[in-house]
């Protein structure tokens, strides 16, 4: 499954919507995606969204879609 992860680059500073970034990751579950992000980055994860069907097709066509591998 492919997930879109919304995050802040720094855990120390207060989150600001304008500084939220996203990445795409393939994982078996939300828990696995979160674990991979926490183990390999200093990011403050805000939200993890499952992409499937039309949502996945839209992201692949309209966003800077690249799967992150750790």
mmCIF file as Biopython writes it, N, C-alpha, C and O atoms, coordinates in Angstrom:
data_model
#
loop_
_atom_site.group_PDB
_atom_site.id
_atom_site.type_symbol
_atom_site.label_atom_id
_atom_site.label_alt_id
_atom_site.label_comp_id
_atom_site.label_asym_id
_atom_site.label_entity_id
_atom_site.label_seq_id
_atom_site.pdbx_PDB_ins_code
_atom_site.Cartn_x
_atom_site.Cartn_y
_atom_site.Cartn_z
_atom_site.occupancy
_atom_site.B_iso_or_equiv
_atom_site.auth_seq_id
_atom_site.auth_asym_id
_atom_site.pdbx_PDB_model_num
ATOM 1   N N  . UNK A ? 1  ? 0.839  -1.172 0.000   1.0 0.0 1  A 1 
ATOM 2   C CA . UNK A ? 1  ? 0.000  0.000  0.000   1.0 0.0 1  A 1 
ATOM 3   C C  . UNK A ? 1  ? 0.888  1.240  0.000   1.0 0.0 1  A 1 
ATOM 4   O O  . UNK A ? 1  ? 2.002  1.232  0.524   1.0 0.0 1  A 1 
ATOM 5   N N  . UNK A ? 2  ? 0.373  2.286  -0.592  1.0 0.0 2  A 1 
ATOM 6   C CA . UNK A ? 2  ? 1.127  3.533  -0.665  1.0 0.0 2  A 1 
ATOM 7   C C  . UNK A ? 2  ? 0.454  4.562  0.243   1.0 0.0 2  A 1 
ATOM 8   O O  . UNK A ? 2  ? -0.765 4.732  0.228   1.0 0.0 2  A 1 
ATOM 9   N N  . UNK A ? 3  ? 1.286  5.240  1.030   1.0 0.0 3  A 1 
ATOM 10  C CA . UNK A ? 3  ? 0.798  6.244  1.975   1.0 0.0 3  A 1 
ATOM 11  C C  . UNK A ? 3  ? 1.427  7.590  1.670   1.0 0.0 3  A 1 
ATOM 12  O O  . UNK A ? 3  ? 2.582  7.674  1.252   1.0 0.0 3  A 1 
ATOM 13  N N  . UNK A ? 4  ? 0.651  8.639  1.884   1.0 0.0 4  A 1 
ATOM 14  C CA . UNK A ? 4  ? 1.162  10.004 1.815   1.0 0.0 4  A 1 
ATOM 15  C C  . UNK A ? 4  ? 1.344  10.466 3.245   1.0 0.0 4  A 1 
ATOM 16  O O  . UNK A ? 4  ? 0.406  10.440 4.041   1.0 0.0 4  A 1 
ATOM 17  N N  . UNK A ? 5  ? 2.553  10.889 3.568   1.0 0.0 5  A 1 
ATOM 18  C CA . UNK A ? 5  ? 2.890  11.289 4.932   1.0 0.0 5  A 1 
ATOM 19  C C  . UNK A ? 5  ? 3.107  12.799 4.966   1.0 0.0 5  A 1 
ATOM 20  O O  . UNK A ? 5  ? 3.963  13.330 4.259   1.0 0.0 5  A 1 
ATOM 21  N N  . UNK A ? 6  ? 2.327  13.477 5.792   1.0 0.0 6  A 1 
ATOM 22  C CA . UNK A ? 6  ? 2.490  14.915 6.003   1.0 0.0 6  A 1 
ATOM 23  C C  . UNK A ? 6  ? 3.378  15.096 7.226   1.0 0.0 6  A 1 
ATOM 24  O O  . UNK A ? 6  ? 3.156  14.469 8.262   1.0 0.0 6  A 1 
ATOM 25  N N  . UNK A ? 7  ? 4.388  15.958 7.102   1.0 0.0 7  A 1 
ATOM 26  C CA . UNK A ? 7  ? 5.342  16.085 8.195   1.0 0.0 7  A 1 
ATOM 27  C C  . UNK A ? 7  ? 5.936  17.484 8.276   1.0 0.0 7  A 1 
ATOM 28  O O  . UNK A ? 7  ? 5.865  18.274 7.334   1.0 0.0 7  A 1 
ATOM 29  N N  . UNK A ? 8  ? 6.523  17.759 9.431   1.0 0.0 8  A 1 
ATOM 30  C CA . UNK A ? 8  ? 7.358  18.934 9.656   1.0 0.0 8  A 1 
ATOM 31  C C  . UNK A ? 8  ? 8.794  18.420 9.743   1.0 0.0 8  A 1 
ATOM 32  O O  . UNK A ? 8  ? 9.029  17.333 10.271  1.0 0.0 8  A 1 
ATOM 33  N N  . UNK A ? 9  ? 9.736  19.177 9.240   1.0 0.0 9  A 1 
ATOM 34  C CA . UNK A ? 9  ? 11.123 18.711 9.226   1.0 0.0 9  A 1 
ATOM 35  C C  . UNK A ? 9  ? 11.775 18.695 10.597  1.0 0.0 9  A 1 
ATOM 36  O O  . UNK A ? 9  ? 12.802 18.042 10.785  1.0 0.0 9  A 1 
ATOM 37  N N  . UNK A ? 10 ? 11.194 19.405 11.558  1.0 0.0 10 A 1 
ATOM 38  C CA . UNK A ? 10 ? 11.839 19.556 12.856  1.0 0.0 10 A 1 
ATOM 39  C C  . UNK A ? 10 ? 10.847 19.243 13.971  1.0 0.0 10 A 1 
ATOM 40  O O  . UNK A ? 10 ? 9.720  19.737 13.950  1.0 0.0 10 A 1 
ATOM 41  N N  . UNK A ? 11 ? 11.253 18.429 14.943  1.0 0.0 11 A 1 
ATOM 42  C CA . UNK A ? 11 ? 10.377 18.112 16.075  1.0 0.0 11 A 1 
ATOM 43  C C  . UNK A ? 11 ? 10.429 19.172 17.167  1.0 0.0 11 A 1 
ATOM 44  O O  . UNK A ? 11 ? 9.561  19.199 18.039  1.0 0.0 11 A 1 
ATOM 45  N N  . UNK A ? 12 ? 11.416 20.032 17.134  1.0 0.0 12 A 1 
ATOM 46  C CA . UNK A ? 12 ? 11.618 20.999 18.211  1.0 0.0 12 A 1 
ATOM 47  C C  . UNK A ? 12 ? 10.715 22.227 18.042  1.0 0.0 12 A 1 
ATOM 48  O O  . UNK A ? 12 ? 10.134 22.702 19.017  1.0 0.0 12 A 1 
ATOM 49  N N  . UNK A ? 13 ? 10.595 22.741 16.825  1.0 0.0 13 A 1 
ATOM 50  C CA . UNK A ? 13 ? 9.807  23.947 16.584  1.0 0.0 13 A 1 
ATOM 51  C C  . UNK A ? 13 ? 8.319  23.622 16.517  1.0 0.0 13 A 1 
ATOM 52  O O  . UNK A ? 13 ? 7.931  22.502 16.183  1.0 0.0 13 A 1 
ATOM 53  N N  . UNK A ? 14 ? 7.507  24.597 16.834  1.0 0.0 14 A 1 
ATOM 54  C CA . UNK A ? 14 ? 6.062  24.422 16.743  1.0 0.0 14 A 1 
ATOM 55  C C  . UNK A ? 14 ? 5.648  24.212 15.287  1.0 0.0 14 A 1 
ATOM 56  O O  . UNK A ? 14 ? 6.140  24.913 14.403  1.0 0.0 14 A 1 
ATOM 57  N N  . UNK A ? 15 ? 4.757  23.265 15.025  1.0 0.0 15 A 1 
ATOM 58  C CA . UNK A ? 15 ? 4.314  23.028 13.653  1.0 0.0 15 A 1 
ATOM 59  C C  . UNK A ? 15 ? 3.562  24.230 13.081  1.0 0.0 15 A 1 
ATOM 60  O O  . UNK A ? 15 ? 2.771  24.867 13.777  1.0 0.0 15 A 1 
ATOM 61  N N  . UNK A ? 16 ? 3.814  24.529 11.820  1.0 0.0 16 A 1 
ATOM 62  C CA . UNK A ? 16 ? 3.115  25.587 11.106  1.0 0.0 16 A 1 
ATOM 63  C C  . UNK A ? 16 ? 2.609  24.997 9.801   1.0 0.0 16 A 1 
ATOM 64  O O  . UNK A ? 16 ? 3.364  24.361 9.065   1.0 0.0 16 A 1 
ATOM 65  N N  . UNK A ? 17 ? 1.351  25.206 9.520   1.0 0.0 17 A 1 
ATOM 66  C CA . UNK A ? 17 ? 0.734  24.645 8.325   1.0 0.0 17 A 1 
ATOM 67  C C  . UNK A ? 17 ? 1.520  25.005 7.065   1.0 0.0 17 A 1 
ATOM 68  O O  . UNK A ? 17 ? 1.651  24.181 6.160   1.0 0.0 17 A 1 
ATOM 69  N N  . UNK A ? 18 ? 2.037  26.218 7.002   1.0 0.0 18 A 1 
ATOM 70  C CA . UNK A ? 18 ? 2.762  26.675 5.818   1.0 0.0 18 A 1 
ATOM 71  C C  . UNK A ? 18 ? 4.052  25.898 5.591   1.0 0.0 18 A 1 
ATOM 72  O O  . UNK A ? 18 ? 4.581  25.895 4.480   1.0 0.0 18 A 1 
ATOM 73  N N  . UNK A ? 19 ? 4.558  25.248 6.612   1.0 0.0 19 A 1 
ATOM 74  C CA . UNK A ? 19 ? 5.824  24.514 6.495   1.0 0.0 19 A 1 
ATOM 75  C C  . UNK A ? 19 ? 5.622  23.004 6.411   1.0 0.0 19 A 1 
ATOM 76  O O  . UNK A ? 19 ? 6.591  22.246 6.451   1.0 0.0 19 A 1 
ATOM 77  N N  . UNK A ? 20 ? 4.376  22.566 6.294   1.0 0.0 20 A 1 
ATOM 78  C CA . UNK A ? 20 ? 4.100  21.138 6.175   1.0 0.0 20 A 1 
ATOM 79  C C  . UNK A ? 20 ? 4.549  20.639 4.809   1.0 0.0 20 A 1 
ATOM 80  O O  . UNK A ? 20 ? 4.262  21.254 3.782   1.0 0.0 20 A 1 
ATOM 81  N N  . UNK A ? 21 ? 5.249  19.530 4.812   1.0 0.0 21 A 1 
ATOM 82  C CA . UNK A ? 21 ? 5.715  18.896 3.582   1.0 0.0 21 A 1 
ATOM 83  C C  . UNK A ? 21 ? 5.122  17.496 3.519   1.0 0.0 21 A 1 
ATOM 84  O O  . UNK A ? 21 ? 4.525  17.017 4.483   1.0 0.0 21 A 1 
ATOM 85  N N  . UNK A ? 22 ? 5.294  16.854 2.384   1.0 0.0 22 A 1 
ATOM 86  C CA . UNK A ? 22 ? 4.763  15.498 2.259   1.0 0.0 22 A 1 
ATOM 87  C C  . UNK A ? 22 ? 5.730  14.612 1.502   1.0 0.0 22 A 1 
ATOM 88  O O  . UNK A ? 22 ? 6.559  15.080 0.721   1.0 0.0 22 A 1 
ATOM 89  N N  . UNK A ? 23 ? 5.602  13.318 1.756   1.0 0.0 23 A 1 
ATOM 90  C CA . UNK A ? 23 ? 6.362  12.313 1.034   1.0 0.0 23 A 1 
ATOM 91  C C  . UNK A ? 23 ? 5.486  11.095 0.853   1.0 0.0 23 A 1 
ATOM 92  O O  . UNK A ? 23 ? 4.460  10.948 1.518   1.0 0.0 23 A 1 
ATOM 93  N N  . UNK A ? 24 ? 5.889  10.235 -0.037  1.0 0.0 24 A 1 
ATOM 94  C CA . UNK A ? 24 ? 5.129  9.024  -0.339  1.0 0.0 24 A 1 
ATOM 95  C C  . UNK A ? 24 ? 5.973  7.816  0.038   1.0 0.0 24 A 1 
ATOM 96  O O  . UNK A ? 24 ? 7.167  7.762  -0.255  1.0 0.0 24 A 1 
ATOM 97  N N  . UNK A ? 25 ? 5.339  6.850  0.689   1.0 0.0 25 A 1 
ATOM 98  C CA . UNK A ? 25 ? 6.070  5.673  1.147   1.0 0.0 25 A 1 
ATOM 99  C C  . UNK A ? 25 ? 5.200  4.434  0.937   1.0 0.0 25 A 1 
ATOM 100 O O  . UNK A ? 25 ? 3.980  4.477  1.094   1.0 0.0 25 A 1 
ATOM 101 N N  . UNK A ? 26 ? 5.847  3.347  0.583   1.0 0.0 26 A 1 
ATOM 102 C CA . UNK A ? 26 ? 5.146  2.075  0.450   1.0 0.0 26 A 1 
ATOM 103 C C  . UNK A ? 26 ? 5.376  1.262  1.715   1.0 0.0 26 A 1 
ATOM 104 O O  . UNK A ? 26 ? 6.516  1.045  2.126   1.0 0.0 26 A 1 
ATOM 105 N N  . UNK A ? 27 ? 4.286  0.816  2.327   1.0 0.0 27 A 1 
ATOM 106 C CA . UNK A ? 27 ? 4.365  0.041  3.570   1.0 0.0 27 A 1 
ATOM 107 C C  . UNK A ? 27 ? 3.140  -0.856 3.669   1.0 0.0 27 A 1 
ATOM 108 O O  . UNK A ? 27 ? 2.151  -0.656 2.964   1.0 0.0 27 A 1 
ATOM 109 N N  . UNK A ? 28 ? 3.218  -1.844 4.549   1.0 0.0 28 A 1 
ATOM 110 C CA . UNK A ? 28 ? 2.111  -2.774 4.737   1.0 0.0 28 A 1 
ATOM 111 C C  . UNK A ? 28 ? 0.967  -2.184 5.556   1.0 0.0 28 A 1 
ATOM 112 O O  . UNK A ? 28 ? -0.178 -2.616 5.422   1.0 0.0 28 A 1 
ATOM 113 N N  . UNK A ? 29 ? 1.273  -1.191 6.408   1.0 0.0 29 A 1 
ATOM 114 C CA . UNK A ? 29 ? 0.251  -0.566 7.246   1.0 0.0 29 A 1 
ATOM 115 C C  . UNK A ? 29 ? 0.706  0.833  7.652   1.0 0.0 29 A 1 
ATOM 116 O O  . UNK A ? 29 ? 1.856  1.211  7.427   1.0 0.0 29 A 1 
ATOM 117 N N  . UNK A ? 30 ? -0.210 1.600  8.252   1.0 0.0 30 A 1 
ATOM 118 C CA . UNK A ? 30 ? 0.146  2.931  8.748   1.0 0.0 30 A 1 
ATOM 119 C C  . UNK A ? 30 ? 1.227  2.835  9.826   1.0 0.0 30 A 1 
ATOM 120 O O  . UNK A ? 30 ? 2.131  3.667  9.894   1.0 0.0 30 A 1 
ATOM 121 N N  . UNK A ? 31 ? 1.116  1.819  10.653  1.0 0.0 31 A 1 
ATOM 122 C CA . UNK A ? 31 ? 2.094  1.631  11.727  1.0 0.0 31 A 1 
ATOM 123 C C  . UNK A ? 31 ? 3.487  1.383  11.143  1.0 0.0 31 A 1 
ATOM 124 O O  . UNK A ? 31 ? 4.473  1.942  11.624  1.0 0.0 31 A 1 
ATOM 125 N N  . UNK A ? 32 ? 3.567  0.549  10.110  1.0 0.0 32 A 1 
ATOM 126 C CA . UNK A ? 32 ? 4.857  0.288  9.468   1.0 0.0 32 A 1 
ATOM 127 C C  . UNK A ? 32 ? 5.414  1.553  8.819   1.0 0.0 32 A 1 
ATOM 128 O O  . UNK A ? 32 ? 6.617  1.804  8.879   1.0 0.0 32 A 1 
ATOM 129 N N  . UNK A ? 33 ? 4.546  2.345  8.203   1.0 0.0 33 A 1 
ATOM 130 C CA . UNK A ? 33 ? 4.985  3.593  7.584   1.0 0.0 33 A 1 
ATOM 131 C C  . UNK A ? 33 ? 5.527  4.550  8.646   1.0 0.0 33 A 1 
ATOM 132 O O  . UNK A ? 33 ? 6.588  5.147  8.465   1.0 0.0 33 A 1 
ATOM 133 N N  . UNK A ? 34 ? 4.803  4.691  9.745   1.0 0.0 34 A 1 
ATOM 134 C CA . UNK A ? 34 ? 5.232  5.573  10.828  1.0 0.0 34 A 1 
ATOM 135 C C  . UNK A ? 34 ? 6.550  5.098  11.428  1.0 0.0 34 A 1 
ATOM 136 O O  . UNK A ? 34 ? 7.440  5.906  11.692  1.0 0.0 34 A 1 
ATOM 137 N N  . UNK A ? 35 ? 6.677  3.807  11.641  1.0 0.0 35 A 1 
ATOM 138 C CA . UNK A ? 35 ? 7.906  3.255  12.202  1.0 0.0 35 A 1 
ATOM 139 C C  . UNK A ? 35 ? 9.095  3.533  11.293  1.0 0.0 35 A 1 
ATOM 140 O O  . UNK A ? 35 ? 10.162 3.914  11.774  1.0 0.0 35 A 1 
ATOM 141 N N  . UNK A ? 36 ? 8.928  3.349  9.993   1.0 0.0 36 A 1 
ATOM 142 C CA . UNK A ? 36 ? 10.014 3.605  9.045   1.0 0.0 36 A 1 
ATOM 143 C C  . UNK A ? 36 ? 10.430 5.068  9.063   1.0 0.0 36 A 1 
ATOM 144 O O  . UNK A ? 36 ? 11.623 5.375  9.049   1.0 0.0 36 A 1 
ATOM 145 N N  . UNK A ? 37 ? 9.457  5.974  9.094   1.0 0.0 37 A 1 
ATOM 146 C CA . UNK A ? 37 ? 9.763  7.409  9.142   1.0 0.0 37 A 1 
ATOM 147 C C  . UNK A ? 37 ? 10.490 7.758  10.432  1.0 0.0 37 A 1 
ATOM 148 O O  . UNK A ? 37 ? 11.499 8.463  10.407  1.0 0.0 37 A 1 
ATOM 149 N N  . UNK A ? 38 ? 9.989  7.275  11.547  1.0 0.0 38 A 1 
ATOM 150 C CA . UNK A ? 38 ? 10.605 7.595  12.842  1.0 0.0 38 A 1 
ATOM 151 C C  . UNK A ? 38 ? 12.011 7.011  12.965  1.0 0.0 38 A 1 
ATOM 152 O O  . UNK A ? 38 ? 12.882 7.625  13.582  1.0 0.0 38 A 1 
ATOM 153 N N  . UNK A ? 39 ? 12.242 5.836  12.385  1.0 0.0 39 A 1 
ATOM 154 C CA . UNK A ? 39 ? 13.551 5.191  12.483  1.0 0.0 39 A 1 
ATOM 155 C C  . UNK A ? 39 ? 14.609 5.836  11.593  1.0 0.0 39 A 1 
ATOM 156 O O  . UNK A ? 39 ? 15.800 5.746  11.891  1.0 0.0 39 A 1 
ATOM 157 N N  . UNK A ? 40 ? 14.193 6.485  10.504  1.0 0.0 40 A 1 
ATOM 158 C CA . UNK A ? 40 ? 15.161 6.955  9.518   1.0 0.0 40 A 1 
ATOM 159 C C  . UNK A ? 40 ? 15.193 8.467  9.309   1.0 0.0 40 A 1 
ATOM 160 O O  . UNK A ? 40 ? 16.013 8.958  8.534   1.0 0.0 40 A 1 
ATOM 161 N N  . UNK A ? 41 ? 14.325 9.211  9.979   1.0 0.0 41 A 1 
ATOM 162 C CA . UNK A ? 41 ? 14.312 10.661 9.799   1.0 0.0 41 A 1 
ATOM 163 C C  . UNK A ? 41 ? 14.080 11.361 11.141  1.0 0.0 41 A 1 
ATOM 164 O O  . UNK A ? 41 ? 13.640 10.733 12.104  1.0 0.0 41 A 1 
ATOM 165 N N  . UNK A ? 42 ? 14.376 12.658 11.199  1.0 0.0 42 A 1 
ATOM 166 C CA . UNK A ? 42 ? 14.058 13.436 12.402  1.0 0.0 42 A 1 
ATOM 167 C C  . UNK A ? 42 ? 12.699 14.129 12.287  1.0 0.0 42 A 1 
ATOM 168 O O  . UNK A ? 42 ? 12.411 15.036 13.068  1.0 0.0 42 A 1 
ATOM 169 N N  . UNK A ? 43 ? 11.863 13.725 11.339  1.0 0.0 43 A 1 
ATOM 170 C CA . UNK A ? 43 ? 10.620 14.415 11.033  1.0 0.0 43 A 1 
ATOM 171 C C  . UNK A ? 43 ? 9.567  14.259 12.129  1.0 0.0 43 A 1 
ATOM 172 O O  . UNK A ? 43 ? 9.523  13.258 12.844  1.0 0.0 43 A 1 
ATOM 173 N N  . UNK A ? 44 ? 8.734  15.271 12.232  1.0 0.0 44 A 1 
ATOM 174 C CA . UNK A ? 44 ? 7.564  15.262 13.100  1.0 0.0 44 A 1 
ATOM 175 C C  . UNK A ? 44 ? 6.358  14.936 12.220  1.0 0.0 44 A 1 
ATOM 176 O O  . UNK A ? 44 ? 5.874  15.802 11.492  1.0 0.0 44 A 1 
ATOM 177 N N  . UNK A ? 45 ? 5.878  13.715 12.278  1.0 0.0 45 A 1 
ATOM 178 C CA . UNK A ? 45 ? 4.786  13.268 11.424  1.0 0.0 45 A 1 
ATOM 179 C C  . UNK A ? 45 ? 3.463  13.846 11.939  1.0 0.0 45 A 1 
ATOM 180 O O  . UNK A ? 45 ? 3.124  13.710 13.114  1.0 0.0 45 A 1 
ATOM 181 N N  . UNK A ? 46 ? 2.727  14.492 11.035  1.0 0.0 46 A 1 
ATOM 182 C CA . UNK A ? 46 ? 1.436  15.065 11.387  1.0 0.0 46 A 1 
ATOM 183 C C  . UNK A ? 46 ? 0.292  14.123 11.054  1.0 0.0 46 A 1 
ATOM 184 O O  . UNK A ? 46 ? -0.632 13.947 11.848  1.0 0.0 46 A 1 
ATOM 185 N N  . UNK A ? 47 ? 0.361  13.517 9.871   1.0 0.0 47 A 1 
ATOM 186 C CA . UNK A ? 47 ? -0.762 12.709 9.405   1.0 0.0 47 A 1 
ATOM 187 C C  . UNK A ? 47 ? -0.274 11.722 8.353   1.0 0.0 47 A 1 
ATOM 188 O O  . UNK A ? 47 ? 0.622  12.039 7.571   1.0 0.0 47 A 1 
ATOM 189 N N  . UNK A ? 48 ? -0.858 10.532 8.332   1.0 0.0 48 A 1 
ATOM 190 C CA . UNK A ? 48 ? -0.542 9.525  7.325   1.0 0.0 48 A 1 
ATOM 191 C C  . UNK A ? 48 ? -1.847 9.146  6.637   1.0 0.0 48 A 1 
ATOM 192 O O  . UNK A ? 48 ? -2.811 8.736  7.284   1.0 0.0 48 A 1 
ATOM 193 N N  . UNK A ? 49 ? -1.862 9.289  5.309   1.0 0.0 49 A 1 
ATOM 194 C CA . UNK A ? 49 ? -3.073 9.046  4.526   1.0 0.0 49 A 1 
ATOM 195 C C  . UNK A ? 49 ? -2.838 7.902  3.545   1.0 0.0 49 A 1 
ATOM 196 O O  . UNK A ? 49 ? -1.860 7.917  2.797   1.0 0.0 49 A 1 
ATOM 197 N N  . UNK A ? 50 ? -3.720 6.920  3.543   1.0 0.0 50 A 1 
ATOM 198 C CA . UNK A ? 50 ? -3.655 5.826  2.588   1.0 0.0 50 A 1 
ATOM 199 C C  . UNK A ? 50 ? -4.100 6.332  1.228   1.0 0.0 50 A 1 
ATOM 200 O O  . UNK A ? 50 ? -5.156 6.955  1.109   1.0 0.0 50 A 1 
ATOM 201 N N  . UNK A ? 51 ? -3.303 6.070  0.205   1.0 0.0 51 A 1 
ATOM 202 C CA . UNK A ? 51 ? -3.673 6.436  -1.159  1.0 0.0 51 A 1 
ATOM 203 C C  . UNK A ? 51 ? -4.045 5.181  -1.924  1.0 0.0 51 A 1 
ATOM 204 O O  . UNK A ? 51 ? -3.277 4.221  -1.983  1.0 0.0 51 A 1 
ATOM 205 N N  . UNK A ? 52 ? -5.226 5.199  -2.506  1.0 0.0 52 A 1 
ATOM 206 C CA . UNK A ? 52 ? -5.661 4.083  -3.331  1.0 0.0 52 A 1 
ATOM 207 C C  . UNK A ? 52 ? -6.694 4.591  -4.327  1.0 0.0 52 A 1 
ATOM 208 O O  . UNK A ? 52 ? -7.298 5.645  -4.123  1.0 0.0 52 A 1 
ATOM 209 N N  . UNK A ? 53 ? -6.891 3.849  -5.389  1.0 0.0 53 A 1 
ATOM 210 C CA . UNK A ? 53 ? -7.892 4.200  -6.390  1.0 0.0 53 A 1 
ATOM 211 C C  . UNK A ? 53 ? -7.643 5.549  -7.031  1.0 0.0 53 A 1 
ATOM 212 O O  . UNK A ? 53 ? -6.535 5.844  -7.480  1.0 0.0 53 A 1 
ATOM 213 N N  . UNK A ? 54 ? -8.695 6.372  -7.068  1.0 0.0 54 A 1 
ATOM 214 C CA . UNK A ? 54 ? -8.618 7.687  -7.718  1.0 0.0 54 A 1 
ATOM 215 C C  . UNK A ? 54 ? -7.634 8.625  -7.025  1.0 0.0 54 A 1 
ATOM 216 O O  . UNK A ? 54 ? -6.977 9.431  -7.684  1.0 0.0 54 A 1 
ATOM 217 N N  . UNK A ? 55 ? -7.530 8.526  -5.710  1.0 0.0 55 A 1 
ATOM 218 C CA . UNK A ? 55 ? -6.596 9.384  -4.972  1.0 0.0 55 A 1 
ATOM 219 C C  . UNK A ? 55 ? -5.161 9.099  -5.387  1.0 0.0 55 A 1 
ATOM 220 O O  . UNK A ? 55 ? -4.381 10.026 -5.607  1.0 0.0 55 A 1 
ATOM 221 N N  . UNK A ? 56 ? -4.813 7.843  -5.495  1.0 0.0 56 A 1 
ATOM 222 C CA . UNK A ? 56 ? -3.469 7.454  -5.909  1.0 0.0 56 A 1 
ATOM 223 C C  . UNK A ? 56 ? -3.207 7.885  -7.346  1.0 0.0 56 A 1 
ATOM 224 O O  . UNK A ? 56 ? -2.136 8.416  -7.643  1.0 0.0 56 A 1 
ATOM 225 N N  . UNK A ? 57 ? -4.159 7.668  -8.235  1.0 0.0 57 A 1 
ATOM 226 C CA . UNK A ? 57 ? -3.999 8.069  -9.640  1.0 0.0 57 A 1 
ATOM 227 C C  . UNK A ? 57 ? -3.795 9.576  -9.750  1.0 0.0 57 A 1 
ATOM 228 O O  . UNK A ? 57 ? -2.958 10.032 -10.530 1.0 0.0 57 A 1 
ATOM 229 N N  . UNK A ? 58 ? -4.547 10.347 -8.979  1.0 0.0 58 A 1 
ATOM 230 C CA . UNK A ? 58 ? -4.412 11.802 -9.003  1.0 0.0 58 A 1 
ATOM 231 C C  . UNK A ? 58 ? -3.020 12.228 -8.541  1.0 0.0 58 A 1 
ATOM 232 O O  . UNK A ? 58 ? -2.374 13.045 -9.198  1.0 0.0 58 A 1 
ATOM 233 N N  . UNK A ? 59 ? -2.558 11.690 -7.432  1.0 0.0 59 A 1 
ATOM 234 C CA . UNK A ? 59 ? -1.239 12.052 -6.911  1.0 0.0 59 A 1 
ATOM 235 C C  . UNK A ? 59 ? -0.137 11.683 -7.902  1.0 0.0 59 A 1 
ATOM 236 O O  . UNK A ? 59 ? 0.819  12.439 -8.072  1.0 0.0 59 A 1 
ATOM 237 N N  . UNK A ? 60 ? -0.262 10.539 -8.550  1.0 0.0 60 A 1 
ATOM 238 C CA . UNK A ? 60 ? 0.749  10.112 -9.515  1.0 0.0 60 A 1 
ATOM 239 C C  . UNK A ? 60 ? 0.802  11.033 -10.721 1.0 0.0 60 A 1 
ATOM 240 O O  . UNK A ? 60 ? 1.869  11.223 -11.304 1.0 0.0 60 A 1 
ATOM 241 N N  . UNK A ? 61 ? -0.331 11.607 -11.106 1.0 0.0 61 A 1 
ATOM 242 C CA . UNK A ? 61 ? -0.386 12.474 -12.282 1.0 0.0 61 A 1 
ATOM 243 C C  . UNK A ? 61 ? -0.093 13.933 -11.981 1.0 0.0 61 A 1 
ATOM 244 O O  . UNK A ? 61 ? 0.484  14.623 -12.821 1.0 0.0 61 A 1 
ATOM 245 N N  . UNK A ? 62 ? -0.473 14.424 -10.802 1.0 0.0 62 A 1 
ATOM 246 C CA . UNK A ? 62 ? -0.438 15.865 -10.547 1.0 0.0 62 A 1 
ATOM 247 C C  . UNK A ? 62 ? 0.582  16.323 -9.505  1.0 0.0 62 A 1 
ATOM 248 O O  . UNK A ? 62 ? 0.835  17.522 -9.390  1.0 0.0 62 A 1 
ATOM 249 N N  . UNK A ? 63 ? 1.147  15.441 -8.778  1.0 0.0 63 A 1 
ATOM 250 C CA . UNK A ? 63 ? 2.097  15.849 -7.728  1.0 0.0 63 A 1 
ATOM 251 C C  . UNK A ? 63 ? 3.505  15.383 -8.103  1.0 0.0 63 A 1 
ATOM 252 O O  . UNK A ? 63 ? 3.695  14.639 -9.065  1.0 0.0 63 A 1 
ATOM 253 N N  . UNK A ? 64 ? 4.460  15.828 -7.340  1.0 0.0 64 A 1 
ATOM 254 C CA . UNK A ? 64 ? 5.837  15.366 -7.518  1.0 0.0 64 A 1 
ATOM 255 C C  . UNK A ? 64 ? 5.931  14.000 -6.852  1.0 0.0 64 A 1 
ATOM 256 O O  . UNK A ? 64 ? 6.468  13.870 -5.751  1.0 0.0 64 A 1 
ATOM 257 N N  . UNK A ? 65 ? 5.406  12.987 -7.525  1.0 0.0 65 A 1 
ATOM 258 C CA . UNK A ? 65 ? 5.230  11.663 -6.943  1.0 0.0 65 A 1 
ATOM 259 C C  . UNK A ? 65 ? 6.507  10.839 -7.087  1.0 0.0 65 A 1 
ATOM 260 O O  . UNK A ? 65 ? 6.902  10.465 -8.191  1.0 0.0 65 A 1 
ATOM 261 N N  . UNK A ? 66 ? 7.143  10.566 -5.951  1.0 0.0 66 A 1 
ATOM 262 C CA . UNK A ? 66 ? 8.292  9.679  -5.887  1.0 0.0 66 A 1 
ATOM 263 C C  . UNK A ? 66 ? 8.222  8.927  -4.570  1.0 0.0 66 A 1 
ATOM 264 O O  . UNK A ? 66 ? 8.087  9.528  -3.503  1.0 0.0 66 A 1 
ATOM 265 N N  . UNK A ? 67 ? 8.313  7.617  -4.654  1.0 0.0 67 A 1 
ATOM 266 C CA . UNK A ? 67 ? 8.309  6.813  -3.426  1.0 0.0 67 A 1 
ATOM 267 C C  . UNK A ? 67 ? 9.647  6.956  -2.730  1.0 0.0 67 A 1 
ATOM 268 O O  . UNK A ? 67 ? 10.698 6.872  -3.366  1.0 0.0 67 A 1 
ATOM 269 N N  . UNK A ? 68 ? 9.608  7.170  -1.430  1.0 0.0 68 A 1 
ATOM 270 C CA . UNK A ? 68 ? 10.813 7.254  -0.611  1.0 0.0 68 A 1 
ATOM 271 C C  . UNK A ? 68 ? 11.147 5.859  -0.127  1.0 0.0 68 A 1 
ATOM 272 O O  . UNK A ? 68 ? 10.272 5.115  0.316   1.0 0.0 68 A 1 
ATOM 273 N N  . UNK A ? 69 ? 12.422 5.509  -0.214  1.0 0.0 69 A 1 
ATOM 274 C CA . UNK A ? 69 ? 12.858 4.205  0.290   1.0 0.0 69 A 1 
ATOM 275 C C  . UNK A ? 69 ? 13.911 4.423  1.369   1.0 0.0 69 A 1 
ATOM 276 O O  . UNK A ? 69 ? 14.804 5.259  1.230   1.0 0.0 69 A 1 
ATOM 277 N N  . UNK A ? 70 ? 13.787 3.661  2.436   1.0 0.0 70 A 1 
ATOM 278 C CA . UNK A ? 70 ? 14.746 3.753  3.533   1.0 0.0 70 A 1 
ATOM 279 C C  . UNK A ? 70 ? 15.553 2.498  3.609   1.0 0.0 70 A 1 
ATOM 280 O O  . UNK A ? 70 ? 16.422 2.374  4.472   1.0 0.0 70 A 1 
#
